[in-house]
Amino acid sequence: AQSVAQPEDQVNVAEGNPLTVKCTYSVSGNPYLFWYVQYPNRGLQFLLKYITGDNLVKGSYGFEAEFNKSQTSFHLKKPSALVSDSALYFCAVIGPSSASKIIFGSGTRLSIRP
Amino acid sequence: DVKVTQSSRYLVKRTGEKVFLECVQDMDHENMFWYRQDPGLGLRLIYFSYDVKMKEKGDIPEGYSVSREKKERFSLILESASTNQTSMYLCASRDTTGAQPQHFGDGTRLSIL
């Protein structure tokens, strides 16, 4: 069965420092992986995705994510955090079949202090 | 840009009422989804639809039903609202071509009194 785990409920980072939000997955075959961000009282916004190819994927707002097949991970990263990055972040996975449901992680709250 | 519109941002209803949550997307997507989001529980899939008049149960369908009479519109129905259905409800749509992401509406925060 497909699953995705975000091991940290909360991540706290000082503004200007690099940030990492962790995600690991379990899926049969090659996965499609996504990151979403949710600001207060809003829906989820798509940030980036990995399908195939280069393991480092770049997305919106300066975020990037690194796909690591051996560790079954897809961690979200940003070299220099902004206070405005504070939000709830969700990792999601879908199996290679188009009929596969998208499975979301439980979410990680990112807090950037000035 | 894909736009997914949920008819209400905030809604207050009473126990036992029949409640309709409406969602419309403007990109001709085949797939549409209803989730509820609760603190500490993440997103939980209630129902999804692959096409018009087609629906499938998600992980927590009890107490809910859905309707998809037109491709752009996906309605969530609470047959007899209960206080444990107080939650944030999120609608999403998705193109099935390739590995496309879901596109979400801004959510409906529903309170059942």
Interface residues (C-beta under 8 A of the other chain):
Chain A: Y32 F34 Y36 N41 R42 G43 L44 Q45 F46 K49 I51 F90 A92 I94 S98 K101 I102 F104 G105 S106 G107
Chain B: V4 R9 G40 L41 G42 L43 L45 F48 G58 L90 A92 R94 T96 G98 A99 P101 Q102 H103 F104 G105 D106 G107 R109
